Amino acid sequence: MRRAGASSNDATILEIAEDLLRKGQSATAAALGAFFLVAAEHEGTLFGPMVLLVAGTGRGVKVFDGRLRQPGLGRKRPRGFLASEAIPRASRVPVPLSIAAAAVAMAFDGRSGLGQVIRPAVGRARDAGFPLRAEVLENVASLGPKALSESLISQAFLRSAGPSVGGLITPGDLRQIPETAFGAAELSCEAGLWSHPFSEAAGFPVVPALRQKACEILGPPLVLLTADPEGVLACMCFYRPISSVAIDGLELAVPASAVPVERGVARVPAGAALYAPTPMAVLTSVQGAYVAGAGFPDADVTSLEAIERARLKLRRDPTTLAVY
């Protein structure tokens, strides 16, 4: 009888997660460990969006929101670009929140620290020939979210996307860490209650053009479902972005997701969460047990129909805790 397991739409990620679960990692740590190991090899993953949905007995269902944020905190509104002007790539660099969300999720997990989860990725980055990326991961392992405001990362972001090069990033963007833990949204069904992350961005309306642009930049979502013997189910979504802006001196890049300020166009508020699909959900039975996780990366929106058609499923027997 298997009491821990994983499911993913990516074979490499699935292999990583299953190995971590065999080594006794929790569902949350296995999901985050896979994220950081992928980030060690792909330049755009670490600073890309990452959302984690965790359900556990006595803990309820929590969303850890590592979506990208619109930059510009503490800065006077720029005049904006004219329609005839070329818009610099630096203005499309957003603020990464994946590290902050991972740190809060590991604190919620309580079984191991963020540093323990990240350190295998440090070695993976070095072995892959990315010493600067390994140094960034080492800093994150030691400092958690504060690593963004330390000189190694903050100066690189300001050089690559600060006002001097036409970007919107400010020191305040890298220093101020917003709330990243939230309750989940819910959809009722005959079997119980499906909990899922928010699908809309927070703080401003998402017009169809921005949704479509975000999907083109991020590429297909990578979804990972994990379950551990303690009864915890974790669902994670992250990306290997298609369109990114390199961050000087870090061997890392950021998805080109920020919305430049243009004259005559409503500004996206600084600090607003930028849209990223989060196609995953966890089922609570009518008896209150967490019995299934679902991933539906081919769906445009979260709905009962999309969940029911999901090709990725991880189920748990509430009596034996067997995973299948």
C-alpha positions in Angstrom: 0.0 0.0 0.0 1.4 3.4 -1.1 0.9 6.2 1.4 2.8 8.9 -0.5 2.8 9.8 -4.1 2.9 12.4 -6.8 1.4 13.3 -10.2 2.6 15.9 -12.8 2.3 16.9 -16.4 6.1 16.9 -16.6 8.0 13.6 -16.3 11.2 15.2 -14.9 9.3 17.1 -12.2 7.4 13.9 -11.3 10.6 12.0 -10.9 12.1 14.6 -8.6 9.1 14.8 -6.4 8.7 11.1 -6.1 12.4 10.8 -5.1 12.0 13.5 -2.4 8.9 11.8 -1.0 10.8 8.4 -0.9 13.4 10.3 1.2 10.7 11.2 3.7 10.0 14.8 2.7 6.6 16.2 3.4 4.2 16.9 0.5 4.9 20.6 0.8 8.7 20.1 0.9 8.7 17.7 -2.0 6.7 20.1 -4.1 9.0 23.1 -3.3 12.1 20.9 -3.6 11.1 20.1 -7.1 10.5 23.8 -7.9 13.9 24.8 -6.7 15.7 21.9 -8.5 14.0 22.9 -11.7 15.0 26.6 -11.0 18.6 25.5 -10.7 18.6 24.5 -14.3 16.1 26.9 -16.0 17.0 30.6 -15.8 13.4 31.9 -15.7 11.8 29.6 -13.0 13.1 31.0 -9.7 11.9 34.5 -10.3 8.7 33.4 -12.1 5.3 32.9 -10.6 4.7 30.0 -8.3 1.5 29.1 -6.4 1.1 26.4 -3.9 -2.2 24.9 -2.5 -1.9 22.8 0.6 -4.5 20.9 2.5 -3.9 19.1 5.8 -5.8 17.7 8.7 -6.2 20.4 11.4 -4.7 23.0 9.0 -7.5 23.6 6.5 -6.7 24.6 2.9 -4.2 27.4 2.3 -3.0 29.2 -0.8 0.6 30.4 -0.9 0.7 33.1 -3.5 4.0 33.5 -5.3 2.6 35.4 -8.3 4.6 38.2 -9.8 3.8 41.7 -8.7 3.6 45.0 -10.7 6.7 47.1 -9.8 6.8 50.8 -8.8 6.2 50.9 -5.0 7.2 54.3 -3.5 7.8 55.9 -6.9 6.0 58.8 -8.4 3.9 57.8 -11.4 6.1 58.1 -14.5 4.7 60.2 -17.4 4.4 57.0 -19.5 5.4 56.0 -22.9 3.8 57.5 -26.0 2.3 55.1 -28.6 5.0 56.0 -31.0 7.9 55.3 -28.6 9.8 52.0 -28.3 9.1 50.5 -24.9 12.3 49.2 -23.2 12.3 45.6 -22.0 13.4 46.8 -18.6 9.9 48.2 -18.1 8.4 44.7 -18.3 10.4 43.3 -15.4 8.0 42.4 -12.5 8.7 41.8 -8.8 9.2 38.1 -7.9 7.3 36.7 -4.9 8.0 33.0 -5.3 10.7 32.9 -2.6 8.5 34.7 -0.1 5.6 32.3 -0.7 7.9 29.3 -0.4 9.2 30.6 3.0 5.7 31.1 4.4 4.6 27.7 3.1 7.6 26.0 4.8 6.8 27.8 8.1 3.2 26.6 7.8 4.5 23.0 7.1 6.7 23.1 10.2 8.7 19.9 9.4 11.8 21.4 7.9 13.1 24.8 7.0 13.4 26.6 3.7 17.1 26.3 3.7 16.9 22.5 3.8 14.6 22.4 0.9 16.7 24.8 -1.3 20.3 23.5 -0.6 20.1 20.4 -3.0 19.3 23.0 -5.7 22.5 24.9 -4.9 24.6 21.8 -5.8 22.5 21.1 -8.9 23.1 24.7 -10.2 26.9 24.3 -9.6 26.9 20.9 -11.3 25.0 22.4 -14.3 27.7 25.1 -14.7 25.8 28.1 -13.2 28.0 29.3 -10.3 26.2 32.7 -10.0 22.8 31.0 -9.9 24.1 28.7 -7.2 25.2 31.8 -5.2 21.8 33.3 -5.5 20.2 30.0 -4.3 22.7 29.8 -1.4 21.7 33.4 -0.4 18.0 32.5 -0.5 18.7 29.3 1.5 20.4 31.5 4.2 18.2 34.6 4.1 14.8 33.6 2.8 12.8 36.5 1.3 15.3 39.0 2.7 17.7 37.9 0.0 15.8 40.0 -2.5 16.7 43.2 -0.6 20.4 42.3 -0.1 22.9 43.8 -2.4 23.6 40.7 -4.6 20.0 40.5 -5.9 18.7 44.0 -5.3 21.6 45.7 -7.2 21.2 43.3 -10.1 17.5 44.1 -10.4 18.1 47.9 -10.2 20.8 47.7 -12.8 18.6 45.6 -15.1 15.2 47.2 -14.5 15.5 50.4 -12.4 14.5 53.9 -13.6 18.0 54.6 -15.1 17.4 52.0 -17.8 13.6 52.7 -18.3 12.3 50.1 -15.8 9.9 50.5 -12.8 11.7 48.4 -10.1 12.4 50.4 -6.9 14.2 49.4 -3.7 10.8 49.4 -2.0 9.6 46.6 -4.4 12.4 44.4 -3.2 12.2 45.3 0.5 8.4 45.3 1.1 7.1 41.7 1.3 3.3 41.6 0.9 0.9 39.0 2.3 1.4 35.7 0.5 -0.9 33.2 2.5 -4.6 33.2 1.8 -7.7 31.1 2.1 -8.7 29.2 -1.0 -11.7 29.8 -3.2 -14.3 27.0 -3.3 -16.6 25.2 -5.7 -19.3 22.8 -4.3 -20.0 19.5 -6.0 -21.8 16.3 -5.1 -18.6 14.7 -3.8 -17.8 17.6 -1.5 -15.9 20.8 -1.9 -13.2 21.6 -4.4 -10.8 24.3 -3.1 -8.6 26.2 -5.6 -6.4 29.3 -5.8 -7.8 32.6 -7.1 -7.6 32.7 -10.9 -7.9 36.5 -11.2 -5.2 39.0 -10.3 -5.6 40.9 -7.1 -5.9 44.7 -7.1 -7.0 45.5 -10.7 -9.4 44.1 -13.3 -7.7 41.6 -15.7 -8.8 42.4 -19.3 -8.7 39.6 -21.8 -5.7 41.1 -23.6 -3.6 41.0 -20.4 -4.7 37.5 -19.7 -3.7 36.3 -23.2 -0.4 38.2 -23.0 0.5 36.6 -19.7 -0.2 33.1 -21.1 2.1 33.8 -24.1 4.9 35.1 -21.8 4.7 32.2 -19.3 4.0 29.3 -21.6 2.4 26.1 -20.5 1.8 25.7 -16.7 3.8 23.0 -14.9 1.5 21.3 -12.3 2.6 19.0 -9.6 0.4 17.1 -7.1 2.0 15.5 -4.0 0.7 13.5 -1.0 2.5 12.4 2.1 1.8 9.8 4.9 0.7 12.5 7.3 -2.4 13.1 5.2 -1.3 16.3 3.5 -2.1 17.1 -0.1 -0.1 19.8 -1.9 -0.8 21.1 -5.4 1.8 23.4 -7.1 1.9 25.4 -10.3 5.0 27.1 -11.8 6.6 27.8 -15.1 9.6 27.7 -17.5 8.8 31.1 -19.1 9.0 31.6 -22.8 9.7 35.3 -22.8 12.1 36.6 -20.1 14.4 39.6 -19.3 17.9 38.6 -18.1 18.9 40.0 -14.7 22.5 41.2 -14.9 25.1 39.1 -13.2 22.8 36.4 -11.7 22.5 33.9 -14.5 18.7 34.3 -14.0 15.8 35.9 -15.8 12.4 37.2 -15.0 9.2 36.7 -17.1 8.5 39.9 -19.1 5.1 40.2 -17.3 5.1 43.7 -15.9 2.8 46.2 -17.6 4.6 49.4 -18.9 3.1 52.8 -18.1 1.6 54.2 -21.2 0.0 57.6 -21.6 -3.7 57.5 -21.9 -3.8 53.9 -20.6 -5.0 53.0 -17.1 -2.0 52.1 -15.0 -1.8 48.7 -13.2 -1.3 49.6 -9.5 2.2 49.0 -8.1 2.1 45.9 -5.9 -0.8 44.3 -7.8 -0.5 40.6 -8.4 -0.1 39.8 -12.1 -2.2 37.2 -13.7 -0.9 33.6 -14.0 -3.1 30.5 -14.6 -3.3 28.3 -11.5 -5.0 25.2 -12.8 -5.3 23.0 -9.7 -7.6 22.1 -6.9 -8.0 19.8 -3.9 -11.2 17.9 -2.9 -12.6 17.8 0.6 -15.2 15.1 1.0 -18.6 15.6 2.6 -17.1 13.9 5.7 -14.3 16.6 5.8 -11.4 14.4 4.6 -8.9 15.6 1.9 -9.3 12.9 -0.7 -8.1 14.2 -4.1 -5.9 16.7 -5.9 -6.5 17.6 -9.5 -4.5 19.4 -12.1 -6.1 20.7 -15.3 -3.3 22.7 -17.2 -5.2 22.6 -20.5 -8.2 24.6 -19.2 -8.5 28.3 -19.6 -10.4 28.9 -16.3 -11.1 27.1 -13.1 -14.6 25.4 -13.2 -16.2 22.2 -12.1 -16.2 21.0 -15.7 -12.5 21.7 -16.0 -11.7 19.9 -12.7 -13.9 16.9 -13.6 -12.1 16.6 -17.0 -8.7 16.9 -15.3 -6.1 14.4 -16.6 -3.9 14.8 -13.5 -5.4 13.2 -10.4 -4.0 12.1 -7.1 -6.5 10.3 -4.9 -6.3 9.3 -1.2 -8.4 6.7 0.6 -9.6 8.6 3.8 -9.6 5.4 5.8 -6.3 3.8 5.0 -4.5 7.0 3.7 -3.5 4.9 0.6 -2.5 7.1 -2.3 -3.3 6.1 -5.9 
